[in-house]
Amino acid sequence: MAETSKETDDLESYRGLMEPPKKFTEGFTGRTVIGAFFVGFIMMPGAIYMGLIAGVSLGAAAEWVTIILFSELARRSFSALTRQEIYLIYYIAGGLAGVVGGTMLAGGPFGQLVWHQYIVQSQAAAGFGITEHIPSWVAPAADSEAITGRSFLHKAWIPPIAVLVASQVLSRVEWFTLSYVLFRVTSDVERLPFPLAPVAAQGATALAEGDDEQDSWRWRVFSIGMGIGLLFGSIYVGLPALTGLIASDPISLLPIPWIDLTPTTESFLPAAPLGIGTDLGLVLLGTVLPFWVVVGSFAAAMVHALGSPILYHLGALPHWRPGMDTILTNFANDIDVWMSVYIGAGAAVGLIGIVHAVRSLAASRKKGERGRLQDTPEGRGDFPLWLALGGYALSTLAMIGLCVLLLEDDDFPLIFLLLFGFVLTPMLSYVNARMAGLTGQTVSFPMIREGAFILSGYKGIDIWFAPIPYADHGRRAQLFREVELTGTRFSSILKAELLLLPLSIVCGFVFWSLIWQMGPIPSPAFQYAQTYWHLIALRQCLWYSATLGGETLFDQAIKAWWIVGGFAFAGGAFGILSLLRLPISLIYGFVRGLSGLPHMLIPEMVGALIARYSLEKKFGVQRWRQYAPVLLAGYACGMGLIGMSAVAIALISKSVTQLQY
């Protein structure tokens, strides 16, 4: 399966290949430790608050602010941060202030518990009849003092916190050991190029170059982005955050997170979820993402929005009713058609990725361009492979044991857990490690976990919350390549992980507790969570109901013919694009857009068009693609500063109003 010429040319513009240095240096120093505590205690509360009020991640902002601050402090002390220290600060800041996988929330793993407390109280869980089935190790009961009092300092939270900490420890051991083995196989043995690793490595360490001309444009572009973020953030985040302290209904000049057009357009576009996202960051994100991925996502959004009225008139959308807003419209359409289409299309893309990886593996073997596992650069800080494999095996077995301990029903076949941990996870991770090594992109094979739960015949809700050992660790193989390119010893990443885990748990506990005490989550004070969490809860509870037994709404949502149609469409489109030598990333973007909302994808498309037909022509393709991530990071930094200021004022205000004297 050959790459098409247009996509190859497009990918080449992202490649800035660099060779790893001959000498590797320790990056975990006292300055990186101080940087970690700075992010944990200064940046994390802002990241949590921004995620709740605007759905914005401060990962990039935390990275840049911390690097800039510590670089300047070092210069004023007549020293300089090394490239390795800067990369470690970049890595730690992203880990502490970025979004934690599976929680949809920034601010460490405690976001999972905040999400679970919402689930047990949500209308979605009550409507699907699953509230009373949620086990106590997930969250206390909705009428518990631990929930009504909004406090983690209650004995009812001990089982959920214990499960959270145990699963976090085991999952970190899993990803680190398996990703390292995959890196050794794909990079050291198969010599895959990892085309996007140099981009990430250079971006993370740009300030260590010491070149005034290079630094000047980065500072200039970053400052412009930060100014935009400060100005827009003051209106978008600052105004509702501060007015929410004195009014029950915060004042917003721009609705968060979108302007809902669905009720307005239903007279001539029935069942069409339409709207426009109001976050300027979506436009800037569109200038950063690969153009054809954005085009594919936008096409999927338009197919959903404009195809739904046709399906409604054909009688294929019986659950939609006039007067529904975006959330209910989107969910009703998912039940009737679009969830099945997404499952089919996602399965096709996943299969395409597997076939691509197998063919690429065969081609690389024919060329004979392979190294040996024993061939490792001196001083890189490699670990014995037997230790990595043993660590993965032990952590996976411990995770399986934890699942067996938590599941109330012993009917769930143990073979499923073993297959997840020792077959599916390594296989999926290897496929995506190769995809990242060859193209810089990864694929997902959807609904494997969900399908296994349903086909196993298990009855109960607890299986959906159990820490099943199934994950894609292949993406992180590129992380080790980035570490290698920066000349950082691998032992530095291990030390950083040993610091990240307790710091994220402690800081997460403190700041989530404080923000939860400010008011219920979600509530009008946290507008993004108030609007968007309901849709996420509806989608999740639909899947949870599949193992309750009896006739459920889930049975109506899975339609074989629509799944087959989605599979055939994605597979056929892939074949046509290959024959016409058009960008295959259109399909990846299309599948991404099927599960998204037009509200978020329309601003992305606007940004992509501005970048493609205006900014790239003005500055040049390569120069603009250097500018765009820095501009976006500056914008996120400006928004983050507003968010941190708002949360500081809010915490002080709440503390003062709660004083007895």
Secondary structure, 3 states (H helix, E strand, C coil): CCCCHHHHHHHHCCCCCCCCCCCCECCCCHHHHHHHHHHHHHHHHHHHHHHHHHCCCCHHHHHHHHHHHHHHHHHHCCCCCCHHHHHHHHHHHHHHHCECCCCCCECCCHHHHHHHHHHHHCHHHHHHCCHHHCCCCCCCCCCCHHHHCCCCCCHHHHHHHHHHHHHHHHHHHHHHHHHHHHHHHHHHHCCCCCCCHHHHHHHHCHHHCCCHHHHHHHHHHHHHHHHHHHHHHHHHHHHHHHHCCCCCCCCCCCCCCEEECHHHHCCCCCCCCCEEECCHHHHHHHHHCCHHHHHHHHHHHHHHHHHHHHHHHCCCCCCCCCCCCHHHHHHHHHHHHHHHHHHHHHHHHHHHHHHHHHHHHHHHHHHCCCCCCCCCCCCCCCCCHHHHHHHHHHHHHHHHHHHHHHCCCCCCCHHHHHHHHHHHHHHHHHHHHHHHHHHCCCCCCCCHHHHHHHHCCCCCCHHHCCCCCCCCCHHHHHHHHHHHHCCECHHHHHHHHHHHHHHHHHHHHHHHHHHHHHCCCCCCCCHHHHHHHHHHHHHHHHHHHHHCCCCCHHHHHCCHHHHHHHHHHHHHHHHHHHHHCCCCHHHHHHHHHHCCCHHHHHHHHHHHHHHHHHHHHHHCHHHHHHHHHHHHHHHHHHHHHHHHHHHHHHHHHHHHHCCCC
